[in-house]
Amino acid sequence: MRFGWASVAVAGSLVLAACGGAGDAGIDAEANARAATFFMDSNAKAEGVRTLESGLQYKVVQSGSSGAASPDRNDLVRVDYEGSLTDGTVFDSSFSRGQPYVTTAEQVVPGWTEALQRMKVGDEWLLYVPPELGYGERGQGSDIPPNSVLVFRIKLLDVAPVPGGGRGVGLATG
């Protein structure tokens, strides 16, 4: 495998989770939280949807090879993705830009971090990210209201292992 994209990506990768945003003060965060709970409860019953202990839901669209690499939280990953709200409003898409996104699993919203570490190269999943694993009460700028469920279609294209990797959603402290 070639990882030439990795060095370019380190210098210029976008960081989804690092972008701050207060959300729109006119949005009813409590109503959105109720709608999110309803959506996640209903979606959990949909065919092929799996729910993890954290509340993250996913559906496998396509599986990669059984021996393909899976990333640690600090490995560089190259993905194609599309992010939307539950009403279908697309807020970001590497597919439409024609350029894959490169990041590490620890630099994105917690729902992505958890999912990416379970995926292997070649996998394509639909993620249903509850607010607490997405942008939560703060939302994200004007595109993502507070307490929104985020729906992502993610295709894991490649992994560039970084020495000193680690599994898990968070870091141990203390």
C-alpha positions in Angstrom: 0.0 0.0 0.0 1.1 3.5 -0.6 0.8 6.0 2.2 2.1 9.1 0.3 -1.3 10.8 1.0 -0.6 10.5 4.8 2.2 13.1 4.9 0.1 15.6 2.9 -2.9 14.9 5.1 -1.1 15.5 8.4 -0.3 19.0 7.3 -3.7 19.9 5.8 -6.3 17.6 7.4 -9.6 19.1 8.5 -10.6 18.4 12.0 -14.4 18.0 12.3 -14.5 17.9 16.1 -12.2 20.9 16.6 -14.5 23.3 14.8 -16.4 25.2 17.5 -19.9 26.4 17.2 -22.6 27.7 19.5 -25.4 26.6 17.3 -28.5 28.7 16.6 -30.0 30.2 19.8 -33.4 30.1 18.1 -33.5 26.3 17.9 -35.3 24.5 20.7 -32.6 22.2 22.0 -35.1 20.3 24.3 -37.4 19.6 21.4 -34.5 18.4 19.3 -33.4 16.1 22.2 -36.8 14.5 22.3 -36.9 14.1 18.5 -33.4 12.6 18.6 -34.5 10.0 21.3 -37.5 9.1 19.2 -35.5 8.7 16.1 -32.8 6.6 17.7 -35.4 4.4 19.4 -37.3 3.9 16.2 -34.2 3.4 14.1 -32.9 0.7 16.4 -35.8 -1.5 15.1 -34.9 -1.0 11.5 -33.6 -4.0 9.6 -29.8 -4.4 9.7 -29.3 -1.7 12.2 -27.0 -2.6 15.1 -26.9 -0.6 18.4 -23.7 -0.4 20.4 -23.6 0.0 24.2 -22.7 3.7 23.8 -26.0 4.3 21.8 -24.2 4.5 18.4 -26.1 2.8 15.7 -24.7 1.5 12.4 -25.7 -0.5 9.4 -23.2 -2.3 7.2 -23.7 -1.3 3.5 -20.6 -3.2 2.3 -17.9 -5.3 4.0 -14.2 -5.1 3.2 -11.9 -8.2 3.2 -11.9 -10.2 6.4 -8.1 -9.7 6.8 -8.2 -5.9 6.0 -6.7 -3.4 8.5 -8.6 -1.7 11.2 -7.4 1.6 12.6 -6.4 2.5 16.2 -7.6 5.8 17.4 -4.4 7.6 16.4 -3.8 5.9 13.0 -4.4 8.1 9.9 -7.5 7.0 8.0 -8.6 8.0 4.6 -12.4 8.0 4.1 -15.1 9.1 1.8 -18.1 10.3 3.7 -21.4 12.2 3.6 -22.9 13.7 6.7 -26.6 14.6 6.9 -29.4 15.3 9.4 -32.3 12.9 9.8 -34.4 15.0 7.4 -31.8 14.3 4.7 -30.1 17.7 4.7 -26.5 17.2 3.8 -24.1 19.3 5.7 -20.8 17.9 4.4 -19.6 15.4 1.8 -16.2 14.3 0.6 -18.1 12.4 -2.1 -19.4 15.7 -3.6 -16.0 17.4 -3.3 -14.3 14.4 -5.1 -11.6 14.3 -2.5 -11.4 11.8 0.4 -11.0 13.1 3.9 -7.9 12.2 6.0 -7.8 12.4 9.8 -7.2 10.2 12.8 -10.0 8.5 14.7 -9.3 10.7 17.7 -9.8 14.0 15.9 -13.5 13.6 15.0 -16.7 13.3 16.9 -16.9 10.4 19.4 -19.4 8.5 17.2 -16.8 8.4 14.4 -14.0 7.4 16.8 -16.0 4.4 18.0 -17.1 3.3 14.5 -13.8 3.8 12.7 -12.0 1.4 15.2 -14.6 -1.3 14.4 -14.3 -0.8 10.6 -11.8 -2.4 8.3 -10.5 -1.1 5.0 -13.2 -1.6 2.3 -16.1 -1.3 4.8 -18.9 1.1 4.1 -21.3 1.9 6.9 -24.2 4.1 7.7 -23.7 5.6 11.1 -26.5 7.0 13.2 -24.8 9.2 15.8 -26.9 10.3 18.8 -26.3 13.9 20.0 -24.1 12.9 22.9 -21.7 11.2 20.5 -21.9 14.1 18.0 -22.0 17.8 18.6 -24.5 17.5 21.5 -26.2 20.6 23.0 -23.8 23.1 21.2 -24.6 22.0 17.7 -22.2 23.0 14.9 -22.6 26.5 13.4 -25.7 27.1 11.4 -25.7 23.7 9.7 -26.2 21.4 12.7 -28.8 22.4 15.3 -28.2 21.5 19.0 -29.0 17.9 19.9 -29.1 16.7 16.3 -28.8 13.0 15.3 -26.1 12.9 12.7 -26.3 10.4 9.8 -23.0 9.5 8.1 -22.2 7.3 5.2 -18.6 6.4 5.7 -16.4 4.3 3.4 -13.0 3.4 4.9 -10.5 3.6 2.0 -7.1 3.2 3.7 -5.3 3.1 7.1 -1.8 4.4 7.8 -0.7 3.0 11.1 1.1 5.3 13.5 3.5 3.9 16.0 2.3 3.7 19.6 -1.3 3.1 18.6 -4.1 2.6 21.1 -7.5 1.1 21.0 -10.5 2.4 22.8 -12.7 5.5 22.7 -10.8 7.6 25.2 -7.5 7.9 27.0 -6.8 6.5 30.5 -5.9 9.1 33.0 -4.9 8.9 36.6 
